Each structure stands twice: as C-alpha cells, then as structure tokens.
Amino acid sequence: MRPADHPEFFLRPAPDGVSRESSLRLDGEGRFWHDGAVVDHPRLQTALHRWITRHPSDGRFILSNGYDWTYFTVDDVPYFVRGLDLDAEPKLLLSDESAEPFPEGGYRIGRGGALYCPVKSGTFEARFTPSAQNALAPLLGSDDAGLYLELGSRQVRLPATD
C-alpha cells in the first residue's frame, strides 16, 4: 500500500520548512518548466506527465507519485494528444503514455485552431498537438451538418470553426 492510498494522504501538511506550492509549470505545448528552465530530461518529463491529477479537496492541479505531492501550474490543459493508434479500435495516445478511445463528444476548437477533447472519463481536457491533429486527416468526413470523424461504425461530430 502506498501512502497515497490512505484517505488522509492529501490532507497532511508539507514537511517542516517545505511548501506544497512548486515552481513547476506545464506550458501550452506540453513541456514542463522548473524555475524558468525547461525540464529537458525525457524520463523526468514522462514521469511528470504520469503524475498529473487533481487535489481531492480543492480541485487544483497536483503532481503525485503516490509518496508525495505538490501543486503545479497548468497554462492551458493538463494532457495532450500526441498521436493516434488507428488499429482496430482507434485510440488517442496521450502525453502520460496512456491510450484511450476517442470520446463520443465534447470536442472544441481553441486558440490557433487546436482541437481539444475530454479525456480520463471526462475529468480532464486534452489538446491535440499539431502532428496528432494532422493525423486525423484520414478519419475526417463531411456532410451538410459539418465535419465528423469516421471511427469504425460510428461518426463523431467536430465543432464548427469560425
């Protein structure tokens, strides 16, 4: 059993002389920064993406490895769609190295024409990276109602752009 499995784990104060606030920041492109410098170690970047969650009491974004946790800043969204798995059942490949099915709805177009969608059972939002968004091309269809993704036997509507 890890400490995070205990119901009071997130209620415990930080150790003496330490704050739960950090200078870690996740930018709008999916890169972590610490004290103004990009975290460039690939395995640390991967770990940080895997540790993203929300504090159960206040809903703020935190990083938790199961043994400790800290608040951090998210500039845009906590997750990014970095690629697609277009085999039998198409899946989104996320920045935390997980894969999940395309959501049924909830897509939106954001700044710069970026596509966003709900992930993690709708509890978080992810932004498609430019390469992931371009990879959608073979799945795109259109009709009088607008654009949609052709995902096997189902169509998922995309929001209209201005």
N, C-alpha and C positions, 0 to 999 in steps of 0.2 A: 504494500500500500504506500502510495506517495503522499507527501504532506498535502498536496492539492486535493486529495480525495476526502480530507477531513472538512466537515461543514464550516468550520470557523477559520479555515486557512486564509481566506481573503479579508478577514476582519482583524487579523493580528497586525499590530503596528510594525513599522520598519524597525530593524535593529537600532540601538542607540547610535546617534551620530550619522544616521543614513536616512535618506528620503526615499519615498516611493515614487517621487517625480524624477524623470530622467530627461536628458537632452537628446534622446533618440527620437528621430523623426523619419517617417515614411513619406517620401515625396510623391507627386502625382504621376511619376513614371515608374514607380515600384522599387525605388532604391532607398535603402536605409542610410541615414546620416547620423553621425555622433559628433557633438561639439563642432559642427560646421564642416566636417570632413566626411566624404562618402565612405561607407563601410565596404571595402573592396574585396574582402576575403570571401570567396564563393560559398564555402561551407557555413560561415557565420551568417551570411545573407540568407541562405536556405533555412538555417535554424531559426533566425528571427521571424521569417515568414511563417514557419510552422508553429510558433509560439503565440500568434495573434489570437486574442479573444477579447471579451468584454468583462469588466468587473461586474460580478453578480449583483452588487448593491447599487452602484451609481451609474452603470452602463458605459463608463468611459473605456476607451481602448487601453488594453494592457498587453504586455508580453509575459507569458507564464510558461516556465519549463517544468512545472509540477513540483519544484522545490523552492522556488522564489518567484516573485513577480514585481513588475514595475509599470507605472503609467508611461505612455509614449504618445507622440503627436502624429496624427494622420492628416496629411494635407488634402487628400481627395477621398479615396476609398482604401479599405484595408487589404483587398485582394485584387489580383489582376489575372485575366485570362491570357495566358502566354502562348497557348496553342490549342489545337483541336485533335481529337482522336476520332477519325471518320470511319472506323471499322463498324462492324455490325450495328451496334447502338452508339450513335455519335455522342461524344463526351467533350466537356470543357477541361482543359489542362490548366490548373490554377498555379499561382505563384508559390503556394505551400507544397507543391508537388503532388497534390491530390487531383483526382479526376471525378467529375460528377456529370450526370445527364444535363442536357440543355433544359433550362426551366421552361415551363409552359407559357409564361408571360412575365410581365414586369420589366420588360426592356425599355430603355430610354436612350435618347441621344443627348450627349453632353457637350462640353466645350470642345472645340476643334472637330466636331463630328464624331467623337468617340462614342462607341456603343457600350452601354452599361447593362448589367443584368443582376438579378438576385442570385445569391449562392448560399451554401451552408443552410439548406432548408429555409431560405428566405430571411435569415437573421443578419446577413451581411450583403453588401453590394460589391461587385467586381467590375473593373473596367477592362475592356478588350485592348490589348496592346495593338499597335498598328499591324504587326505581322499576323496576329490572330484574327484581326478584323478582316484583313485581306484574304485569309484562308477560308473565310465564309463564302467567297465567290461561287464555288461550285454548288453550294446549297441554296443560293438565292433564287427566288422566283418572284413574279409579279403578276398582278391581275388588277381589275378595276378598283379594288379596295386598297391596293398598295403593295409593299414588299412583304415577303414572308421567307422563312427558312423551311426548306423541304427536308424533314428529318424522318427518313423512312416513310412510314404510312401517315405521318402527321405533318401539319403545317403550323408553324409558329409565327405569328404576326410580329412585324417590326414596326416601331413607331415611325410616323411620317417625319421628314426633315423639313425645316422651313426654307 
